[in-house]
Every structure is written in C-alpha cells, then in structure tokens.
C-alpha cells in the first residue's frame, strides 16, 4: 500500500503531516496548473489547507480556496480545474487529518496518478518555481451553490417530509440542511453546526447514531439521515426509527433508480445478485468502485455509506444521496422498501492490529474448510451457506472481518471462529516481538 492508501493520506495531526502537505502541494503544483482546495471542519484543516496552497503556489500553480465544503462538493467543483485537493480524514476521529486528491470527474486519483505524486515525494524532486513564475491564490466561493443547484435539477421541491438530520458537526452541516429545506422538508437538526469537535464518533454506524435513532422516533420523522465528517457518506433511519443497513440502502437505491448494472464491493450482501441486478464487484474502497463505474454501470456504492451517481460525479456523494433518499421516501415508506429486500445474516467488525498480519492468516483460516479462497482483497472464504472476508483496513491500523450466512447461528459461528483465529495470531505475534 502506498502513501495515499485506498482513500488518501490519513495520519494523526502534527508537524510531520503539515510538512507533508507542503510537499504534496509542491508535487501536485508541478503537474497541475490550476487546483481547487477545500477542507472539512476539523480544527487542523485550515493549517493543512494553507500548507497545500503554499506548495501549489511555490510550484508555480494557481490554488483556489473553496473553504469548508463536503468532499463531494469539492469533487463537483473540480470539473472546472485540473485537479482538486480535499483536506479531510473522512470518518476517522477528530485528532486525525488527511489529504485526498481528486480528478476533474470527481474520482479520487487512480493508482497511476497517485504513483506519480508518490514518486516525486520519494525522489525529493520538489524544487520551487523561479521567483518570477510563482503562482497566485484565489477564493472559489461558488462551490456550495453550484453543487446545490446541480442536485436540485434532479428533484422536485415541495416534498413536505419531516427529516431528522445528523451531520456530526462535519462539513455536511454547510450544505445538507439547506438542500433539504429547498426540497420542502422540515428538518430536525442534530449536530448541524460546523465544528471540529465531533460530538459523536464520526463514522455513521448504527452504534454511533443513537441520537438520530431517538430523534427520528420521538419527532415522528419520515426518515433520518446521517453523514460522516466530510459528507461523502450517507446512512439512514427509516420511518419506524430503525437503522437501515448499508446493504439494504444499496438495494433500495438501485431498485428505485431503475439501475440495471450495479458496481459494489466484495463485502456487500449476496442479496444484491438475488434481486436480479447485473453486479460487478471490486476491492473494498470507493476509489475502486469509481474506477469500475467508469467502464460502465448505472449506480455504484458500498455498504459503508458511499454512494456514487455517475450522472453527476464519480465522487461518492452523501449530499446527493440524501436528496435521492428523501425523494424515495416521498413516494413510499422506507420501512416497506427495507422489509421487501431479502435479508441474510451479516456481521461486521474489526480488530486493532497491523495490516500486514492478514497475509499470515491464510493457513489458520483454511482450517475452517472453505469451498474456495479468493485473494483479490484480503482473504475471502466461500462456504456452501455463506462467506467470510478478512482484510486489512485501507485507512486505519485494523483488520476488518465481514461474515454473511443464511442463518444467524451460522453467521455468528463463522464470525467467532474467524475472530478467534485473528486474535490468536496477533497474540502470537506480540509474544514473539517481546
């Protein structure tokens, strides 16, 4: 895995990250002459953003500051520039920050583009431009307005729904509440002020959204919507106050949008195939989904809450997804749509540990006697009645486990067995190191 991982650079904030941001700006500015830069609400984002812009200017490029914006807003703005740089650590805790590079079509830099930047960083070939070739900076103030106007073109207003909205005090706070009101919704706001001090764990998982679940039920809302720190993700709660799993959201979007071909990841439920869609699966990570969607497909996403609508951008767009889900809920109760989708028993979890440990788990996992083993992304074991995936996180020092089976007992047994293997291996590694 290179410096940029599967979703950009992410590190604990500190002097090293500031220095790296300056160098990334220099490298990007040597190749791309006009770059738009945005940031999420983290307390360290301003420092990193100005370091990036300083690097761009020193390299002789023009750097435009879009301010605090969601990643998909910057992805949409990037169409008018040679590249975009987003300062965000997405769903990581607030003490982290990071850098994500975007192409004009909104997609994250592919492996070739990332490799080019990484080679420049490692070679040290980052001399500044001559004094008379230094770049100029500017303010790009229209990013949010243009993104909102583009989304509103696709939806009717006057929807008259009550929506509970939890932006986690992230970048979605500056866009999504206004979008929903433009659509005609009454918005029950939770954590919708832009602040780098996140009031909840910022990843929009069921365990982190207790306030949204409660508010949706108590206010009688038609649905609840949640974002992560940079609003490239969107997760939801139905009209009965139930968290909607990402696998079911994937199916709801695909079905209601009339998609015929869907791109999703290896860890998505097998139910999507059983619903009759043509499905192409990729490695886990929205970058891989975007790359595959460029080859064709009507819609793409992954169960973590990244939803990609190719007609607007190849950047995961939690803001557009919020509008799409509200439009769906205006036609039919979400609870009915959720209950109409085939359900299998799916468990997800993670264990703190070095990502490199996954390669050593093949032999002990094979003791579970799978029918087959695939290595496209970690280790995916297939069984007659389900599957198991053990892989390294692309953004954190964790090993992720995903299991799906046709019965709850079987899913739990597979998960517990895999967890035992992983924990035992990590303990052995720790003992050998000491």
ABEGO torsion letter per residue (X at the ends): XBAAEAAEBBBBBEAAAAAAAAAAAAAAAAABABBBBBBBABAAAAAAAAAAAAAAAAAGBBBBBAEBBBAAAAAAAAAABABBBBBBAEABBAABBBBBBBBAAGBBBBAAAAAAAAAAAAAGBABBBBAAABBBBBBBAAAAAAAAAAAAAABBBGAGBBBBBBAGGBAAAAAAAAAAAAAGBBBBBBGABBBABBABBABBBAAAAAAAAAAAAAAGBABBBBBBAAGABBBBBBAAGBBBBAAAAAAAAAAAAGBABBBBBAABBAAAAAAGBBBBBBBBEAAAAAAAAAAEEABBBBAAGBBBBAAABABBBAAAAAAAAAAAAAABBAAAAAAABBBBBBBBBBBBEBAAAAAAAAAAAAAAGBABBBAABEBBBBBAAEBBBBBBBAABBBBBBBBBBABAAAAAAAAAAAAAAAAAAAAAAAAAAX
